[in-house]
């Protein structure tokens, strides 16, 4: 069966109104203005964008709607917003501010019925559930769910949680490996494979891209959306060259 066309998705992690990037969810450094980053990525050929307010949940606040609105005005591609989205009312405000999709993580884990409510309210295609996971060999799948921006261990098995998410009919599952995030040694391929096997939703590869080959490996593992941050923010990989590389390897890209 033919695979879906792959999409390249730069991720704008936001803190205090600026794009930032860390390593394994810490050691945060500045990476620019979100609107300028958005324009640059759209012009470079990004297929989608992600805007994640990485401290909203921990700080107990909603996503910065003014930033969402400014990015929406500049965006020429669909973009997903996550961080601080705790219920359908907040999600609706984010969508009205201009986001095309919303991503929920900690709130979904704490109150899974929120997922069903959002799918009913907005449709499965507009709902992403993000799962931050780290290697834990004591659990059946070998991965543990973390919440609160990767700060809080839950003791829950990540793959079992992804199977439960799948039951709500979401359009996209976004697993990020806390183990490989920001280290540029490659995506966590076993996590991608296990996610692909556990859900019918579109799977986003996230956490660890450092070379163009890493993107190809993520595609081979089952991801159809290839998300990265630091390699794009710091001009290590250019999107046009990445697409050419993937095309050369036989990957269907836009």
Secondary structure as UniProt FT lines:
FT   STRAND          6..15
FT   TURN            16..17
FT   STRAND          18..23
FT   TURN            24..25
FT   STRAND          26..33
FT   HELIX           34..44
FT   STRAND          48..53
FT   TURN            54..60
FT   HELIX           65..74
FT   STRAND          78..82
FT   HELIX           88..96
FT   TURN            97..98
FT   STRAND          101..104
FT   HELIX           106..110
FT   HELIX           113..122
FT   HELIX           124..126
FT   STRAND          127..135
FT   TURN            137..138
FT   TURN            140..141
FT   STRAND          143..147
FT   TURN            148..151
FT   STRAND          152..157
FT   HELIX           158..166
FT   TURN            167..169
FT   STRAND          172..177
FT   TURN            178..183
FT   HELIX           189..198
FT   STRAND          202..206
FT   HELIX           212..221
FT   STRAND          225..228
FT   HELIX           230..233
FT   TURN            234..235
FT   HELIX           239..248
FT   TURN            249..250
//
